[in-house]
């Protein structure tokens, strides 16, 4: 029998009806909300409206769900802005569980582990001159917070002030709505480690600089800023540390700042236009004039919104749930920040930059804020596919890195940072050229790669630590005092392949490049057939003693042997052969997911967050929250079991990503973990950058259109796609049946339409012949 629940009113005493009606309404709303999340959206407009910048912000040093902050910026902008809930200098600038905001910070921070450089903040206050970070802090609620890529708004409860913020590449506008008060102020905090402020009342202006940075050793480093208000100051003050200097307009010290007052009525809006420069005060003024000028807040906001819609709209998805679409565009948003622009445009319309390598002001492009150990895998290949013009600028910037510093960076923040392993700049350079970037200084980049491949740098994260051993023995020994020796060896071998590919592509002789081809097989030197895994090896050729494949660290980097044994991106066939053929290889891949998430953390003396994230994911030894194993799912394509890639790629997207504050499964890492999702949702992944191929998975959506910069389109149709129909039954490319397990970048650039027939049962025949397998170096000859 069907009953209208609201007709029950006639059957109940009146005092029960109100309670029941409220309960039923809540239930119906909850069901409706769940239904909305599961509804399929065929198409969308304004993709920026589906981005959640708070995705990944519910993180801590002990457990990362992304370690992100809500970045208010434009794509690849020199400056980003964020509300600051953490203490001054804390890498965790904004965390979702915080309840107070201390300021609105200009940031260049790529990761909390790297921390920030050139940061300063603004903070409105009422009720007195509260300028220290704790005194000025205000309670806030996510219920009164609006967070988008192009606009942020929040209510500061303790001050009864609403703050709005919108960005440009090197500038921003603030809109602060005050209550009636004779003690309304704005605090300017350039942080510690050396800062300066000057208030210029006759121009309603404040200038200053900060010299604070977290990594490396920088010369002549200052981030100069200028702030122009649209209201006169009623009170001018500066401060140093915790000491207020009333009436003083200029201050320099370890931690100098300013606090200026305004007479406000209820609803008084104080607007501020802010810009900065790494070059000079004059350049900061020029940046402000060029990027904002006389524009009002709404105009700047609309320009930023339009820019995000244009960049995000390069990929249009439809036929997915609301949560899937939100997750996709939130991930796409994260791929469009780092490395960010460090260059500016001077009064002569020339591209110039302050060099983090020698402190000079020099011509040309410069970028900063990325770790190649993370981003060579998918972020840079994604830029080469979807946004090649910005990566062409980045390649020119890399040439300048080498000219000015003598080495390519492996982690730039903004100069050389001594962290992580590998020589993966080789992959970043090679992949760009192989994917079609042209008209930049490839000869300088070739010299840079050769220099980095054969020499130890001034710090262990530049060049190749252990290069003399590697070049002589074919591996970095475990017992010679060089940490993470196996990880270095495996990555150097792949990097040698990238150098070989780049040299071949730019026309270098066989004599110049063949040794890199030969060295790219060095991964075999660490394969221990008794375990069927990679293992550290001593200088005398003996294996490291006390080997435990579940032990994290030691010869590996943030992982164990089960994670790093798959790090043979360029020669999976060779790895298949080492592991005993296709059946054994597939079985070993399967075991990664079927084993329990046991671990040995003894090297670290405690459980690091990457271990904990693997442990709680319920995917065995598969540690998607960290980069070394993220390509592993796609390796089934090299051994005749592509349907297993299709299954596990979908499982990982479903389980490990959500458009929520805890929506990542580890560090987001400068767009890399997001790029994995964006690629996988499109149905392919760049297992081996520096080749022309993408390895197939299966698409997440029923329809995907990638608008290429050359005007062509990649159109992907999978009309029967669903959570159960996740397997490829038939694939057609441009109308013809296609049986390979990979796609060519060159073919995509010519325009391509892919039509899938999807099934809930795996097709165990398609893609099982060797002729369908992706590229491996062992097959080249």
Protein Blocks (a to p, Z undefined) as FASTA:
>chain_A
ZZdfklmmmmpcfklmmmmmmmmmmmmmmmmmmmmmmpccfbdchkllmpcfkgopaccf
klcchjpacddddehiabdcdddfbdehiablbafkbcbdfbdcddfbfbfklopghiac
ddddehiacfbfklmpccddfklcccdfkbccdddfklopacdddddfkbccdddddddd
fbbccdddebghiiaddddfknopacdddfbdfehjdehiacddddddfbdcfbdcddeh
jaccehiabdcdfbdcddddddddehiacdddddddfkbmmlmmmmmmmmnmmacfklmm
mmmmmmmmmmmmmpccehiafklmmmmmmmmmmmmmbccdfbdcdfkopacdddfklopa
ceddddehiafklmmmmmmmmmmmmmmmlmmmmmmmmmmmmmmnopacfbdcfbccdede
djflmmmmmmmmmnopahiafklmmmmmmmmmmcccfbfkgcjehklmmmmnopacfklo
pahklmmmmmmmmmmmmmmmmmmmnopafklmmmmmmmmmmmmmmpcfknopacdddfko
pacehiafkbggjjbghiafklmmmmcfklmmlmmmmnopjklmmmmmmmmmmpccbdcf
klnopacfklmmmmmnonojacfkbmklmmmmmmmmmnopaklmmmmmmmmmmmmgccbf
klpgbdfkgolmmmmmmmmmnopacfbghiabdcddddfbfbdcdddfkopacddddfkg
cfklmccfbdceehiacfbfbdcfklmmnopaddddddfbdcfkgopafklpccdfklmZ
Z
